[in-house]
Amino acid sequence: MPTASEIEQLIRASDLRVTRPRVAVLSAIHQHPHADTDTLIGAVRADVGDVSHQAVYDVLRALTGAGLVRRIQPSGSVSRYEARVGDNHHHVVCRSCGSIADVDCAHGAAPCLVASDDHGYAIDEAEVIYWGTCPACAASRTP
């Protein structure tokens, strides 16, 4: 988990101005991987006090645009945010509770899959989502 000083350095290195909401949002994303916006808003408010929904949305947009944050949205789910960027990884999602975990790509560099027909596109990324039941949900279903 990066320190506040390291978070500030990441923001500066991305040519963004360091602001208290940006530091708080990026810190919250590091503390709560795959969190939805409401969870992040709660974490930011616990850290810096009153901050508007719009301010958090604006910061998320700026951090995503700068490549500091990745936005994912599994089918049937709200947007989630993670700070693990710049590598080739995928996700596994629990069909029951919606929890999400990272899965390293088994085939190496992006896009890691070859399309059967690329239709002329220059493909640079393949997003894979594995679906299943997490251990906690599986255990709760065992008679």
C-alpha positions as CSV (number, residue, x, y, z in Angstrom):
1,M,0.0,0.0,0.0
2,P,1.6,3.3,-1.0
3,T,2.1,6.1,1.5
4,A,0.4,9.5,1.1
5,S,3.7,10.8,-0.2
6,E,4.0,8.1,-2.8
7,I,0.4,8.7,-3.9
8,E,1.2,12.4,-4.3
9,Q,4.3,11.4,-6.4
10,L,2.1,9.2,-8.6
11,I,-0.3,12.0,-9.2
12,R,2.5,14.5,-10.0
13,A,4.2,12.0,-12.4
14,S,0.9,11.8,-14.3
15,D,0.9,15.6,-14.9
16,L,-2.1,16.1,-12.6
17,R,-2.2,18.7,-9.9
18,V,-2.1,17.2,-6.4
19,T,-5.3,17.9,-4.5
20,R,-6.7,16.6,-1.3
21,P,-9.6,14.8,-3.0
22,R,-7.3,13.2,-5.6
23,V,-5.0,11.9,-2.9
24,A,-7.9,10.6,-0.9
25,V,-9.6,8.9,-3.8
26,L,-6.4,7.2,-5.1
27,S,-5.6,6.1,-1.5
28,A,-9.1,4.7,-1.1
29,I,-8.7,2.7,-4.4
30,H,-5.4,1.3,-3.2
31,Q,-7.1,0.3,0.1
32,H,-10.3,-1.1,-1.5
33,P,-9.4,-2.8,-4.8
34,H,-12.4,-3.3,-7.1
35,A,-14.5,-0.9,-5.0
36,D,-17.6,0.7,-6.5
37,T,-18.1,4.5,-6.4
38,D,-20.4,4.5,-3.3
39,T,-17.7,2.6,-1.3
40,L,-15.0,5.0,-2.5
41,I,-17.2,8.0,-1.6
42,G,-17.6,6.6,1.9
43,A,-13.9,6.0,2.3
44,V,-13.0,9.4,1.0
45,R,-15.5,11.1,3.4
46,A,-14.1,9.2,6.3
47,D,-10.6,10.5,5.3
48,V,-11.2,14.1,4.3
49,G,-14.7,14.9,5.5
50,D,-17.5,16.2,3.3
51,V,-16.8,15.7,-0.4
52,S,-19.5,15.7,-3.1
53,H,-20.4,12.8,-5.3
54,Q,-19.5,14.9,-8.3
55,A,-16.1,15.7,-6.9
56,V,-15.3,12.0,-6.5
57,Y,-16.7,11.2,-10.0
58,D,-14.5,14.0,-11.4
59,V,-11.4,12.7,-9.7
60,L,-12.1,9.1,-10.9
61,R,-12.4,10.4,-14.4
62,A,-9.1,12.3,-14.1
63,L,-7.3,9.4,-12.5
64,T,-8.6,6.9,-15.1
65,G,-7.7,9.3,-17.9
66,A,-4.2,9.6,-16.5
67,G,-3.8,5.9,-16.4
68,L,-3.5,5.7,-12.6
69,V,-6.7,3.9,-12.2
70,R,-8.5,1.2,-14.2
71,R,-12.3,1.1,-14.5
72,I,-13.9,-2.3,-14.9
73,Q,-17.5,-3.1,-15.2
74,P,-18.4,-6.8,-15.2
75,S,-21.8,-7.6,-16.8
76,G,-24.7,-6.7,-14.5
77,S,-22.4,-4.8,-12.1
78,V,-21.7,-1.1,-11.4
79,S,-18.3,0.3,-12.3
80,R,-15.5,-0.7,-10.1
81,Y,-12.0,0.8,-9.8
82,E,-8.6,-0.6,-9.2
83,A,-5.1,0.8,-9.0
84,R,-3.5,-2.3,-10.6
85,V,-2.7,-0.8,-14.0
86,G,0.0,-1.3,-16.6
87,D,0.1,-5.1,-16.5
88,N,-1.9,-7.8,-18.2
89,H,-4.4,-9.3,-15.7
90,H,-8.0,-10.4,-15.7
91,H,-10.7,-10.9,-13.1
92,V,-12.8,-13.6,-11.5
93,V,-16.3,-12.6,-10.3
94,C,-18.6,-14.4,-7.9
95,R,-22.0,-15.0,-9.4
96,S,-23.5,-15.0,-5.9
97,C,-22.0,-12.0,-4.0
98,G,-20.3,-10.1,-6.7
99,S,-16.8,-10.2,-5.2
100,I,-14.0,-9.7,-7.6
101,A,-10.4,-10.9,-7.5
102,D,-7.4,-10.4,-9.9
103,V,-6.2,-13.3,-12.1
104,D,-2.8,-13.0,-13.7
105,C,-2.9,-13.7,-17.4
106,A,-1.7,-17.3,-18.2
107,H,-0.4,-16.3,-21.6
108,G,1.8,-13.3,-21.0
109,A,1.7,-10.0,-22.8
110,A,-1.3,-8.1,-24.0
111,P,-3.5,-8.8,-25.8
112,C,-2.8,-12.4,-24.7
113,L,-5.6,-13.8,-27.0
114,V,-5.7,-13.8,-30.7
115,A,-9.1,-13.0,-32.3
116,S,-10.3,-15.5,-34.9
117,D,-11.1,-12.4,-37.1
118,D,-9.8,-9.0,-36.1
119,H,-11.9,-7.3,-38.8
120,G,-8.9,-5.0,-39.5
121,Y,-8.6,-3.7,-36.0
122,A,-5.2,-3.3,-34.3
123,I,-6.1,-5.1,-31.1
124,D,-4.0,-4.1,-28.1
125,E,-6.0,-5.6,-25.2
126,A,-8.3,-8.5,-24.5
127,E,-10.4,-8.4,-21.3
128,V,-11.2,-11.8,-19.8
129,I,-13.7,-12.2,-17.0
130,Y,-14.0,-15.6,-15.3
131,W,-17.4,-16.2,-13.5
132,G,-17.9,-18.6,-10.7
133,T,-18.6,-18.9,-7.0
134,C,-16.2,-17.6,-4.4
135,P,-15.1,-19.8,-1.5
136,A,-17.2,-18.0,1.1
137,C,-20.4,-18.4,-1.0
138,A,-19.6,-22.0,-1.9
139,A,-19.1,-22.8,1.8
140,S,-22.4,-21.2,2.8
141,R,-24.2,-23.5,0.3
142,T,-22.7,-26.7,1.6
143,P,-25.2,-28.6,3.6
